[in-house]
Structure formats: structure tokens, C-alpha cells
């Protein structure tokens, strides 16, 4: 052997299976990172943020962004043409936004009740809703239970 030239000994080399294991772990980490990226990007597209009318007007939301708008239906603002299309205003006390909705009106929908509309703001500032959820207050009792509650209170 020439001086200064060293050869690797068989005992100094890492076993081949150890290099494969590192490769499998690295490939698994890359696949896991790719899957996480796909999941989070899909969730970002389906998120709709909740706004009150005053926050929605202050946020300057574009027409391509899907949001949920919540508040109370203003007294005297509901206009229905007799068909499936109606317009009404939702307020939070500080501001109000006109909502246009085509579809079946929820049973609990009425003036001065809470409502959540899901859809988009158009360029004219009118909220085009594709879903309306009517809320009830915490004092709501179904009609079937009203009689039972009254009888229970009268008997005690």
C-alpha cells in the first residue's frame, strides 16, 4: 500500500439496511408533509368566516369570498314576492345589510329573531345567501312541552 492512501475496512462501513431505513423514514416524512399540505389547502378553501353586519362592512370583503353573516332580522324589512325569493335586512344594532335569498324559508324565521345567512356579498353590497339558518333564543320551549311544563308548575 502507498503511504497516505487508506482503504476502508469492511468493519467501518455502515450496514446497507441502515441506509435503507433512513431512506424509508425520509420518504415517509415527505409523504406525510405532502398529505398535510393537501388537507390544509382543502380546508382553507372550504372555510367560511362568521361576521356581524358592522364587521362585514368594515372588513371590505370581496365578492369571491364566502362568509356567514349573522344578526337580527330588522322589523319591517322582510319583502316576499309570494314565490321562493325574498329580501330582508340583518342588523347587529350598529349596521345592517340587505340579504337576498331564494329558497324555502326556515320555520323559525321571523322579524326580530336571530338568523345566520351563508353566501357572498355582491358588488352592490347586497348579500346573496344560499343558506339561511334561523335561531331561537335560550327561552325557546317546543309547543309539545309547554303544556307539560305548565301542568308541572301548577301541580307543585
N, C-alpha and C positions, 0 to 999 in steps of 0.2 A: 504494500500500500504506500502511496506517495504521502509525504508529510503535508499536513494542512487539509487533507481531504478525508472527510469522515463519512462513513456509510451508516445508515440507520440500522439498528438492530431490530430483529423481529419482536423482541420483547418490549421495545419502546413505542411501537405503533399502537394506536387505538384500535380496538376491535371494530370490524365492519358493522356489526349490529348496533353499536353505539351511535355511529354516524347516521344510520337509517332511522333510529329512534328520534334523533334531533330533527331530521328532515320531516318525519311524520308530525312531530309537535309543531314545527314551524308551519307546515301546510294546514294543520288543524286550526292554528291561530289565525291564519289568513282567511280561511273559510268562515270562521266564526265572526271575524271583523266584517267580512262582506255581507253575511246574513244580518248582522246588527244594523249595518248601514241601510240595507233594503227595508228592514222593518221600520226604522225611524223615519226614512223618507216617505214611506207609505202612510205612516201616522200623521206626519206633517201635512200631507195633502188632505186628510180627512178631518182635521181639527176645525171646529167652528167655535170661536170665542164668544163669550156672553158679554153683551153691552147693554147699558141703560140708554135711553134716548140722548141724554146730555153727554154721556161718554162717547157715544157713536158719532155725534156731531162734532165733538172736539177732536176725535181721532182721525177725521178726514179719510174715511175708509173708501177704497176704490171699488168699482162695480164688479171686479173679478173675485173679490174676497167674500167667502161665505161666512156669515155670522149668525148668532142668535140674539134677538132683541127682546128685552123683557120690560114690562111695566104694567100700568093700569090702563084699561080701555077708557078713554075720555067719554064723559057723559055727553050724549047728543051727537057723537061723531060717527056712529055706525050707519053706513049707507049700503043698502042691499037692493039690487035691481030686480029681485024676485027670482033670479037664477042662482047659479053657483058662485057668481063673482060678487065680492063685497069689499068695501074700503072702510077703514076706521083709523083713529089716531090712538097711539100709545104714548103715555106720559110717565115721567118719574117725578113730576112736580116742578121741575126746573125747565124742561124742554119736552117737546112732543114731536113725533114722526108719524107721517101718514103711511099706513100699511095697505097694500092691495093683495087680496088673497082670492084664489079661485079654488073651490073645493067645498067639501061638506063642513059646515060649521060645527065645532065641538058642542056637546050638550051643555057643558058648564060655561060656555062663552056668553058673557053679558057685560053691559056697561058697568064701570067701576069695579071690575074684577081683574085679577091678575092674569096675564097672558104672556106666553113666550112664543115668538114667531121665528122661524128659521128660514133664511133665504139670503138675498143680496140687495144692497142699495143700488138704485139705478142712477143715471146722470142727473136726473131731476130732483134727487133727494127723497124719492118715494121708495119705500122698502117693499120689494116684491117677495112675498112669502110663499113657500111651497108646503110648509107645515105650520100648523097652529096648535099649541098646547094650552088649554085653559086650566088655570089653577084655582083652587078653592082655599079659603082661609083655614086657620087651625081650628076654628069653631064649627067646621062642617060636620054635620051628622046626617047620614042617609035617612030618607023618609021611613024606611022599614024599621029603623032603630029609634026614631023619635017617639013612637007610641010606647015602646018597651021602656025607654028612659023615663018618660013621663009617668008611667004606671009604677016604676020602681021608686021614683022620687015621692009619689003620692002615698005609697004604701009604707014608707019609712018615717 
